[in-house]
Amino acid sequence: MKRLMMIIFLFLFALPIFSEDLGDVADSDDEKPTKVEKTKEDGGLGDVSDDDKKDEEDNEEKEEDGDKEEKEVKFNLNGYVKVNIYSDQYENSYNTKKLQNANTGAITQLKFEGNITGKAHFFSIFNLGYNQYDGTADEHAKLTPRMVEAYVDLYFNWLTIRAGHQIITWGKTDGFMVPTDRINPRDYTYLSSEYEDLKLGVTSLALNMFFSGQKFEVIWIPTFEPNVLSSNALITKTEVEKKIENSSIAVQLSGTLGKLDYALSYVFGFDLNPDFDNTTGIFTKHNRIHSPGLDFSIPVSAISIKGSGALFFTEDFEGEKILYKNSYGTYLLGIEYLKGSNMIGIQVGQKYVFKHKKATDATEIMLQKYLYEEDDIMNIFTGTINLNFLRGDALNLTLMFTATCNMDFENWNYAIQPVFTYKVTNGVEVVLGASFQDQLDLKRTTFMFETKYSF
């Protein structure tokens, strides 16, 4: 493993140097002789007239101006201030009563972006939240800083290098469940009307190589961060030891072939959700996974036919370790209808657990429930609906939903989140939404009110 990481490191280090060498060769090949050289080569007198000298001086001035424009540095700062009120109610089998929590607070987001034209790009998003909790004795008002993203892009002829804390989104479908979007963890305790706010950045090095209209991505993630799940008696956050042997690699080849938009991916990393750790007696162990994936999209008039699927080969490849997840595969197929600013996307699919064994006692039933493999085949229904109303699309409805059940249409799990957004004026929005969940051992209802000013 150490040798592999060393080879990868040397490869990443050498790519930009090699790219610049190719650029120098290309530039030298494209160099044109000066006007003096042209006249001599064409058999002329070799002398340059006053008009020719003037033209040459003008060209030199234009080249200098072009160099200045190419190196021009631009900066941009914007963001928003959001005041929020959330009412959260949840329960599971380890609580004797429903827990209610009122959360009143505010978030300030600063988005900073800088460009050196044609050379480099810097981007960062930083959130500073203030939350006032009510209803539980253990919670109190606190400031919560959060670095959403912070990275630098370096541009070369056929290569872009991005290094830093970044959010990487893969997949052709949208919504709660995208099988191939499996690099970044999510914080499921974070309250927001925007589902993508739950996604956490990972510190990584990404190389994007472009050729013949295609793109090849190589991503190295030196440290692992898991999903943040709602805590209960059996689940708690844990960390994988931070060392080079525990880094992750993800690659993706994507592009367009005719009308087909495709992506082939592979991830060698860790399971974002924990397995059961026999030494601690709770779900804290994150094991390695190998995960190939496929995405595609084919446009047909205003409709796009989309698909997304991935296999997850876990530590329990043979299906003999009851404490670990079995290997499994998930796929989604559906359509996306787009008209103006309105969009409707619906997908159906299945999750298949390899070498599944039906639980025979209470302990096995509990383990399979938390590992999300109560049945060998689960049906999946998911989608996103985005509709705009009133003049200037002043009112927006975003509805996200997902539901799963077994082949007998039993053991239902679901999540649905309707959100209404009204644009009061330029930069000012009022948001009213709700979230209803019944998944695994958690029933949760959340009501959301937000006022957002963007600048």
Secondary structure as UniProt FT lines:
FT   HELIX           2..30
FT   HELIX           35..41
FT   TURN            42..43
FT   HELIX           50..70
FT   STRAND          73..91
FT   TURN            93..94
FT   STRAND          99..116
FT   TURN            117..119
FT   STRAND          120..134
FT   TURN            137..138
FT   STRAND          142..155
FT   STRAND          159..166
FT   TURN            179..180
FT   STRAND          186..187
FT   TURN            188..189
FT   HELIX           195..198
FT   STRAND          202..211
FT   TURN            212..213
FT   STRAND          214..221
FT   HELIX           244..246
FT   STRAND          248..257
FT   TURN            258..259
FT   STRAND          260..270
FT   STRAND          275..277
FT   TURN            278..281
FT   STRAND          282..285
FT   STRAND          288..300
FT   TURN            301..302
FT   STRAND          303..313
FT   TURN            317..318
FT   TURN            322..323
FT   STRAND          328..339
FT   TURN            340..341
FT   STRAND          342..353
FT   TURN            354..355
FT   HELIX           362..370
FT   TURN            371..372
FT   STRAND          377..389
FT   HELIX           391..393
FT   STRAND          395..406
FT   TURN            407..408
FT   STRAND          413..425
FT   TURN            426..427
FT   STRAND          428..439
FT   TURN            440..441
FT   STRAND          442..454
//
